[in-house]
Amino acid sequence: MVVTLVGEKLAKPGVEFIYYGPADPCKTCRLARVCVGNLEPGRRYKVLRIRNIEHSCPLHEGKVRVVDVIEPSIEVAVDPRYAIVGSKITLNFIECDDLEKQNVIKPEGLFEGDVVKILEITGELECNGRNYKIVKVMREKE
């Protein structure tokens, strides 16, 4: 679990967001270490709990709240040979030309080369004449 700050509008349990990196005002903010210093750019986070602490922030309308976040599970398409529940794999994105399927081909929050644990198989996908499995994964941190 990670402690960070989010705008009041995002400070609701279950809300997911992707952190894209610090904005310019964050670089000189006294709260930057707790706010953006605990997050990895390009990763997806899910708010678990809101704490009773708030601060003013020049980027957000109103205030930011202290929250606990986790990286949630994410669906991704994989080669069926590797779709084994409970196994850990190094993620290699599949090749697919269908832009409508990009949310499971290269989902935001995961990077090629991430080590992930397969939690469940949630579906199937066909692209470029090949069949793939859609699996729910959780990134394994070093």
N, C-alpha and C positions, 0 to 999 in steps of 0.2 A: 504494500500500500504506500502511496505517495501523498504527502501533504503539499497543497499548492493553493493558489488564489484564482478565483474565477469571477466574472461579472455577476451581479445579482440575478440577472435574467437566466444565466446558465446554472445557477446554484440550486439545482433540484436533483434529488436522487434519481439515478437512471439516465440522466442526460449524458450523451456522448459527444465528444468534440475531438478534433484533430489539432494538435499544436504544430504550427508552421514556423515557429521561431520568434525571437523577441522583436518587438517594434522599437523604433528609435528612442522613445521616452523611457523604455525599460532599462536601457543601458546605464542611466544615471539614477534610477530609482533605488531608494534604500531598501525596498522589499523585493528587489529582483531575485536575490538568491533563493528566497522561499517561493516566489511566484513562478518565475520562468526557469530558475536554476535547477529545479527538480524534474523538469520535463525534457523529453528528447524530441527534437524536431522531426516531424513526419509521423509521429506515433499517435494512435487513437487512445483516448482515455474515457473512462466512465465514472461519473460522480457517484460515490457510495454514501457519503455522509456529509452534512453541512455542520460546521462548528459555529458557535455563537460569537464569532469574532469578525469584524468588518473593518475595512480601511478605505480611504478615498483613493481614487485612481484617475489620472488624466485621460486614459484610453476608454474606460467604460462609463456608460451613462450611470451616474450615481456612484455606487461603491463596488468593491470586490469583497467576496466572502472567502473565509478559510474553509477548504473542503478536503476530504480524503478521496483520492481517485485510485483506480486500478486500470491496467490495460485489459480490456474485455476480450472475449473470444471473438474470432473473426472467421467468416467463411471464405474459402479459397478453393479453386479447382486444382486438382493434382492428378498425376498419372495414377491409374487404378492399382498398379503394382505396389504403390507406396501407401495406399489408403487403408491402413490397419489401425484400428482404434487402440489407443494406448502407446503407439510407437512414436518415437521422436525422429524427425527428418530435417534435413537442411532444405529449405524452401527454394525450389527452382520454378519460376513462373512458366506456365505453358504458353505455347504459341497459339494465338487465336486472333483472327482478323475481324471478328464480329465486335464492333464497338459497343453494342448493347450489353455485352457480357463482361465488359471490363471490370465491373464491380466485384466479380469473383475471379477474374483472371489476374489482375494486379490490384488487389484491394488496398485502399489507403490504410495506413497503420502498420503494414508489413513491408519488408524489403527482401529482395532476393538475397539468399544467403543466411537469412534468419533461421535459427534452430527453433522448431515448433513441435508441440505435442499435439497429436490428433485426438480430439475429444469425442467426436462422433462423425458419422457419415450422414449427410443431410440430403443428398440428391445426386443427380447425374447431369452431365452436360456434354453436348456434341458440338464440335467445332472443327472446321477444316477436315472433315471426314474421320475424325478420331473421337473416341469416347473417353470422358474423364469423370472422376468422382468429385463432388463438392463436399468438402470436409470442414468441420468447425475446428479451429486450432487455437492454441494459446502459445504465445511466444515464451520461450525458455530464456531466462536471463542468465548471463554468466555468473 
